[in-house]
Amino acid sequence: MVERTAWKICSGMGWWSTFSRKRCRGKSSRPGPPVHDDLVRRDFTAGAPNRLWLADITEHRTDEGKLYLCAIKDVWSNRIVGYSIDSRMKSRLAVNALHNAAARRGNIVGCVLHTDRGSQAVSQP
């Protein structure tokens, strides 16, 4: 049944839903201000190992469901230094990847971890 037909039948009988649709942000809306200071300032170079790491989360569809991968890359060596895989995109995914990277690389004092805000910050519901 078309949504409009259902609405006409319900409104004709005086039935009203207590649920409403979430309002979608328009395509022209812009993301809000950054959550943290941008320490990188779009300069993605590093003079030594463990100075700048980049992190991102990707979603992979499989026959059994979705898998999420969080990878951390050292800009200087251009290698993945830590990662985590999980079936749910929770904060522990990123935390486990960071613990994995720190355990493998040792001294990371002064290292900057840079991430984008992700599609979740700007996606429409």
N, C-alpha and C positions, 0 to 999 in steps of 0.2 A: 504494500500500500504506500502511496506517496505521502510524505510527511504532511503536506498541506491538507490532504483528505482527512488524515487522522486528527489534525488540529480542528477542522471544521466539525467533525463528529463530536469531539470532546467538548468544544466550546458551545455547541448547540445543546449539549446535555448539562452544561454548567460544570464540567470537570476541568480542573486546573492542576497543573503539575507543580509540585513543590521544588522540583529540580529545574535548574535553568542552565542553558549553555554558558560556558565560559566565553567571555569576549576575547576574540583573537586580536592580537596586536596587528596593526596594519603593516603592509610590506614596507612602508616608508619609515617605520619606527626604528630608532637607532638604539644600540645597546647603551646601558648606563655607563657611568664612569668606571674606570678600572678599580678592582677590589683592592689591589696592592700597587705600590709604586713600580713603575717599569724601570728596573735597574739596568736592563740591557739596552734600552733606547734604540731598538732595531739594529744594533751592531752585533751580529752573530759571528764574532770571531773570538778566539781565545789564544793567549800566548803560551799556555802551558796546560798540562792535563789537570782535570778536576777544578777548573776555574769557572766553566759555564756548561751546564747540562740543560738539555731540552727534553720535555716530557709531553706525551700525547696518549690519548686513549682511542682505540679503534674498535669498531664492532664488526664481528665476523659471523655470518649466518652459516649454520651447519645443518645437517639432517636431524641432529638431536636438539637443536635450538640455537640460541645466540651465545657467542663467546665474546668476552671483552678482553682486550690486551692493552696493558699500560706499559709503554717502553720508555726508557730514559737513555738518552744519547749524549755522549761526551763530544762537545763541539771540536775540541782540539784533535782527538784521534778519529773522529767520525765513526765511532763504534757504539753499539748498544752496551751499556754498562750495567743495566738492571732491567728486569721486566717482571710482570705478574700477569697471570691469566685467571679469569674467574667467569662463572656463568651469570653473575650479577654485577652491575656497575655500582658499586658501593665505594665509600671512601677507603675501605681496606685494600682495594685494588691498587690505588696509588700509593698508599702507605707501604704495602708489601713490596712494590717495585722500588721504592726509595730505600727501604731496609736492605733489599737485595743489592742495590747499587753501592750503598755505603759499605756493606760487608765485603764486596769484591774489590773496591778501590782503596780502602784504608783511609788515609788522611784526606778529609774533604773540608777542612776548615777554610772558610772564605769562598766556598763554591756557591755559585748562584744557580738555582733551579728555575728555569723559565718555562711557563706553559701559556697557551692561549686560553681564552675563556670557554672555549668549546661550543659546540652547536647547541647544547642545552641552554646556554645563556641567552641565545638569540632565536631559538626555534619557536615556531608557533605551536600551540597545543593541538 
